[in-house]
Amino acid sequence: MACVQLAEHGGCTAEELEAIALGATLELQPSHWQAVATGHAYLQQLISERRRIYGVTTGYGPLAHTAIDPQASAQLQQGLVYHLCSGVGPLLDKSQVRAIMAARVLTLARGYSAVAPDTLRLLLHCLAADYVPQVPAIGTVGASGDLTPLAHIALGLMGQGTVWLQGTSLPAAQALARLKLTPLVPQGKDALALVNGTSAMAAIAALNHCRSQRLLQLSLLLTGLYGELLQGHREALHPGLARLRPHPGQLWAQHMLWTHFIDSHRLQPVVQPPPYLPADLAAGATRAHQPLPQDAYSFRCAPQHLGAVKDVVDFHHQVVIRELESVTDNPLLVPEHSQVLHGGNFFGQHIALAADALNNALIILAVHSERRIARITDPNLNHGLPAFLCGNHNGLHSGFMGAQVTATAVVAEMRSQAHPASIQSIATNANNQDVVTMGTVAARRCATTLDRLQELLAIESLILAQGYELVGGAAAGFASISGQLYQRIRHHSSHLDDDRPLADEISALSHQLSQPGWLPTAEFSVSDL
């Protein structure tokens, strides 16, 4: 089993978090355990001095005016988990919960949450054993972080509720007994440290980033293949355009499209300086119906639209990485300065705004994919390909007509979910939480948008693979990267001759599109070009 070693500074990459979500284990450094022990010892000192510490020797939220004797610590911490375990709706995906558990480890390992070392050790043991609490998706407003989903995880550590153990659904107590693990009895600040922070939204956002990167790269490859099928003009991909408009994303897109399709013989070559007008064109005359010197925007503006999405994906990624490196509960204990800091690091506004921005960018990818599908299936626009890329007896059979309508419906679904979550603040908690972020709502919705985008790109992939075959396949001069992409698509679906149901093929390919390592890579070194 793969193992992710947590870096000394306490953070990890989105890709490492995704690996943990998919089954890898997580291991801390000795320095982390020292920091955790130091933070917990400082908490114990403060408790012995009967200091006022929110959620440790006081009530919660608007009940923080109530002083609590330290002897009631266990009851106070248990009650926190119990009253917050009020989630509803569908369950979060198991991989999402594993990512959330790992993200919580990252913040606790910094030592400023004052969690007991044994509590953190139990969380790590559960991850390693693939003991994953079942967590309802709805219940957090992203204000004091992700109280409700994190509380359901804490409940599982306490041996209550329902969990997955290596994929099988079991009562938590039974699963812990199988693993010979002792259920958590939270003391001190254990429960508060487990539930109070942005780990759910940050973890889901990190997984969203990984999928977004892969689907953006797939969109780029599909755009290039689409351009080849329509014999588009290579000039639109020229890196010189980005040098005159140097957004980082456009620079990336121009470079990737130019280099990945450098060996294509189907794209029309760049002619510089531009060709002459017809020699017999009389003075003051015009001549219509000449070859178009440039393509429709779905190909000509591909570097600009893909580049703009790339910039948003990168912005979202920067926010996520900073959040994964943060300590986001309250209060925070800083032993080296003898401080207890009460504040609002749990407030998920950064993730909320970044997730909303990413959601819009993903819908842009979908809009352009749908337009490519519409053009390549339209016999009036697709340069001689059969209507709906029908492979046999056009008219008796309808090819990808139904799939093209589904693509339109998918975009409509995505657009209906485009209203930003980050502006939906609703005061709650007896007006203690008088502004909230909805960061987890935004991240979850982004994950749903990615699901729909995968399905849409699966439809486009099947259609373009059909086009690849209809114009002659590998012998027709396609770029090598297009041939690789075609081969991967054909692992999951065959050529469409007579009509057949496509739903299962779309679903199977959709699942593969987001998997790490599925996308082809260029067979040449870009630096050698």
URQUI-V118082 format. One line per field, one symbol per residue. ss: DSSP state (A for helix, B for strand, O for the rest). phi: phi as a letter, one per 40 degrees, with the letter a starting at -180 (. if undefined). burial: b if it has 9 or more other C-alpha atoms within 8 Angstrom, else e. Layout:
BEGIN
ss = ???
phi = ???
burial = ???
END
This chain:
BEGIN
ss = OOBBBOOOOOOOOAAAAAAAAOOOBBBOOAAAAAAAAAAAAAAAAAAAOOOOOOOOOBOOAAAOOOBOOAAAAAAAAAAAAAAAOOOBBBBOOAAAAAAAAAAAAAAAOOOOOOOOAAAAAAAAAAAAOOBBBOOBBBOOOOOOBOAAAAAAAAAAAOOOOBBBBOOBBBBAAAAAAAAOOOOOOOOOOAAAAAAOBOAAAAAAAAAAAAAAAAAAAAAAAAAAAAAAAOOOBAAAAOAAAAAOOOOAAAAAAAAAAAAAOOOOOOOBOOOOOOOOOOOOOOOOOOOOOOOOOOOOAAAAOAAAAAAAAAAAAAAAAAAAAAAAOOOOOOOBBBAAAOBBBOOOOOOOAAAAAAAAAAAAAAAAAAAAAAAAAAAAAOOOOOOOOOAAAOOOOBOOBOOOAAAAAAAAAAAAAAAAOOOOOOOOOOOBOOOOBOOOOOAAAAAAAAAAAAAAAAAAAAAAAAAAAAAAAAOOAAAAOOOAAAAAAAAAAAOOOOOOOOOOOOAAAAAAAAAAAOOOOOOOOOOOOAAAO
phi = .cbbcccdcgbaccccccccdchccbbccdcccccccccccccccccccfccbdgbbbcbfccccccbcdccdccccccccccccbcbgccccdcccdccdcccddccccgccgccdcccccdcccdccfcbdcbccbibbgccgbdcccccccccccgbgbbcbfgccacdcccccdcfbcdcbcbfbdccccbbicccccccccccdcccdcccccdccccccdccccfcccdcccccccccaccdccdcccccccccbcccbcccccbbcdcccdccccdgcbacgcdccacdccbccdcccccccdccdccdcdcccccccbbbbacbbbccbfbbbcabcccccdcdccccccdccccddcdcccccccccccccbcfgccdffccafdhcbbgcdcccccdcccccdcccbcccccbccbcaffgcccbbbfccdcccccccdcdccdcccccccccccccdccchgcccgccccccccdcccccbacdcccdacbdccccccdccdccdgcccbccbcdccc
burial = eebbebbeebbbebbbbbbbbebbbbbbbeebbebbbbbbbbbbebbeeeeebbbbbbbeebebeebbebeebbebbbebbbebbebeeeebebebbbbbbbbbbbbbbbbbbbbbbebbebbbebbbbbbbbbbbbbbbbbbbbbbbbbbbbbbbbbbbbbbbbeeeebbbbbbbbeeeeebbebbbbbbbbbbbbbbbbbbbbbbbbbbbbbbbebbbbbbbbbbbbbbbbbebbbbebbeeeebebbbbbbbebbbbbeebebbbeeeeeeeeeeeebeeeeeeeeeeeeebeebbbbbbbbbbbbbbbbebbbebbbebbbebbbbbbbbbeeeebbeebbbbbbebbbbbbbbbbbbbbbbbbbbbbbbbbbbbeebeebbbbbbbeebeebbbbbebbeebbebbeebeeebeebbeebebebeebbbebbbbbbbbbbbbebbebbbbbbbbbbbbbbbbbebbebeeeebbbbbbbbbebbbebbeebebeeeeeebbbbbbbebbeeebbbeeeeeeeee
END
